[in-house]
Amino acid sequence: MKTLVYNIGELVVVGPGPVRGEAMRSPPIIEGAAVVIEAGRIAWFGPADRTPDGPFGRRIDAGGGTVVPGLVDCHTHVVFAGWREGEFVRRIEGAGYIDILEAGGGIKDSVRALRAASVEELVRQSRPRLERMLAWGSTTVEAKSGYGLTADDEIKTLDAIRRLDSALPMEIVPTFLGAHTIPAEYDGRSDAFIEAMTDGALLRRIGEGKLAEFADVFCERGAFSVEQSRRFLTACQKHGLTPKIHTEQITRSGGTHLAVDLGAASADHLELVDEEMIAALKESRTIPVVLPGCSFFLGSTPAPARRMIDAGLPVALATDCNPGSCMIESLPLIMSIGATMLGMTPLECLVACTANAAAALRRSERMGAIARGFQADLLILDIPNVNRWVYQVGVNPVAKVIKAGRVVVDHPGTA
């Protein structure tokens, strides 16, 4: 059965990622457009007066609004237990992120809460967050473990992520963040913790059970060195997990070069990235993922996204949704922050949250773009253009969310 999406005021034809540098600014826009969907994929798109003949089993009226690819949130910690608003207040009063961490708070509070939660409780707490993300237009969301930090608790988290993926009409991509921080029982023994998190039985269970696609590590002062990060990611690679890395957030750790060396899918944060690192990223397949919501939340200096784009890099944006350093679920809000704090244009922000974010999840061959044969993940926006979306901060113009050709969110009273 074919579906026709018609009466599209503007169709923003984001091309397949990665989209680099200057090209991020200017995806083609077709005014007065239509899209044909067949078997969950984009079969045709173009000017409405050239729409191929039906029959169409379903017609979806876009109401003269804007149609864009579904958003891809390529870096989140959305599956967690408990809350950390007390820490939020402590930071307002002057405590630093590392100060809180070294005092036993921060991530360690989330570790205690997750260990005390059942898998069912994790699903119950996390599901509403993901449903709100979907309503804001995120059709694909990466979700990391990393608050369990024992074999059983990391598996519990990955199990919860798999259950949520099965239960919700969105794609949830699992990442094993076994090296997120050093739990209390390993204080002063970080090498022993890396050894525990790279235990062959644990990694076989994750790899053979397809509980995760990616492995991630926090390469930072107070967490893990470059050499420890290399040992962790290399061990995970042997079990089929593709590397990712948190790096250059608080100190210039050098993890960006490790990401390039290992062929990581992405290097994330990059607040302190330098010209040498930018040059290395430009010669690699590793996608730079910028998390401006974290800088907004912490009051810290954001990553130099403008400089990276001008250097020809395919920058991606993500929420970094987590209970401590960025309790933001809305990727469109991140787009607005990207515009105001990073100097990115609205169209650059859109490309960063679609084509380039899909590339950061190694899915650029099937999502994140308006292209024939691509998965029909589409948003119908009740606004005349993308500029309005990013400009009108905090207002949700998403009228319909289409995932793999099926309407999964339909806001009444809109297009």
C-alpha angles and dihedrals in degrees: 000000000000124000123206120207104197142169091049112168094196128006110197104210101206106185126225114287155288091060110185135211117307093015089068089070099058119042110165116264122206116201117209095018142163136201128208118207124196128175091353094305137098106264098174141352134179145099111347093236089063096051110141119242119272153188092204118192091199136021122200117197111215090196094228090298134129124279122204136163117279111270121256116211101200101181124043142137091199096142105078143122128237131005136265106205089132089063089049089058092045090056091050087054091054110272115138126230093246091043090057092045094050090048089060098262132099114056089004091066089056090048091056092047095048094048089054093050127086121229088253091054091049090053092046094051097042101044097075091052091054092045090055090048089054092049089054089054107267105139094170124037130181113218125194132205115212106119095085102056095183123089093249095045094047090050089047090055094047089049089053090050090052091050091050091049089054094046102046131063093238135079114257114193115206124222126186106223094178092151100055100124139336110269120226094256089060098046107149091009104083093145090056089051092052088051090053093049092050095048108144095231092052094047092045090052091051096042100041092040091050089230091146139019098195139038121213137187136191103234101191146108108287090026126048135337125230091258093049089046090052092052092049097046094042091053091049092049089059088062095050101266117136114225127248126170141203105216148150091025104123102000133019095257099165094237091132090071089049090053090053093045092053096042091243118190090231146357109215136204099012095176089148099037114144134206093267091054092047090053091050092050091050090060093049142066090239112119117221107229115198121200107196093165088069091054089046091050096045097037090236132140111278127230115275095253093158091055091048093049092047088052089058101259124147097236119197128197127211138171100240083209106195138139097250117035103019121017092180121127100174116091091190088059088054088052089055091048088048089056098045101036103028102034094238120150117240091251091050088051091051093050089047090055096044123025097021094041089052088052089052087059094043091245100111092116093066113019145029095057145073100244136130112269093019121126109274097242102151140160124211108206123198092222134086098242146358092258089066091052095056094038096051095067118203096008116114112218094173105130098172136008116206117195118187090341097311126108104238100166122036115174109204118231095031133089 
